[in-house]
Every structure is written in C-alpha cells, then in structure tokens.
Amino acid sequence: METKYQRIPLAVDALFMTDGSFKPKKIYYRDIAYEITKVMQIRKYCPRVVRCIAPVEYTVVVDSQEKKIYYEQDTNTWFSIKEVITENERKSDTTQ
C-alpha cells in the first residue's frame, strides 16, 4: 500500500511587518475563511512528499488544531499537503 500526497493551493491573508517579515493571519480554502489564532513555528523546510522550491513551513493553529502550511517565495504561492487515498487502497479497506 503506497501513500500519496497532493499539494493543495491556498489563498492566505498575511500581516507584513516593518522589517519585511510577515505572518499568515487567515487561510482561504474552498471559499471558506479560517482564522489563524497562533503561529507556533516558522522554519525553512522542504517536504519530500511533494514538489516545491525551498519553502518556509509555518506551523499554525486553526480551529484549535495544529496545521502546517508552506510559503514558496520563488513562485509566491502558499500551499498545504493532503494525503490522497488511491482507488486500490479504498477497495482493500472495504474488504476487511
């Protein structure tokens, strides 16, 4: 059974600071806005499960849940990563 991952594009509202840094404040996914209540950690990290170019990983709290979102400066895009269940995995899950 192979696990696959998909890059999910996000629209993000961010607050820009006077030093040029910024923090995400709100995520938009499927026409729904989610408020980011806290930024827990910011680090440069490239997840190996999807294609990306040197993104910055933000660990944030949304609806009391910790989430990871990524900002890719080279393409000026935000994204998250979602695990995708393949058709073969669904069939094997229903037979058990």
C-alpha positions, 0 to 999 in steps of 0.5 A, a space after each residue: 500500500 503506497 501513500 500519496 500526497 497532493 499539494 493543495 493551493 491556498 489563498 492566505 491573508 498575511 500581516 507584513 511587518 516593518 522589517 519585511 517579515 510577515 505572518 499568515 493571519 487567515 487561510 482561504 480554502 474552498 471559499 471558506 475563511 479560517 482564522 489563524 489564532 497562533 503561529 507556533 513555528 516558522 522554519 525553512 523546510 522542504 517536504 519530500 512528499 511533494 514538489 516545491 522550491 525551498 519553502 518556509 513551513 509555518 506551523 499554525 493553529 486553526 480551529 484549535 488544531 495544529 496545521 502546517 502550511 508552506 510559503 514558496 517565495 520563488 513562485 509566491 504561492 502558499 500551499 498545504 499537503 493532503 494525503 490522497 487515498 488511491 482507488 486500490 487502497 479504498 477497495 482493500 479497506 472495504 474488504 476487511 
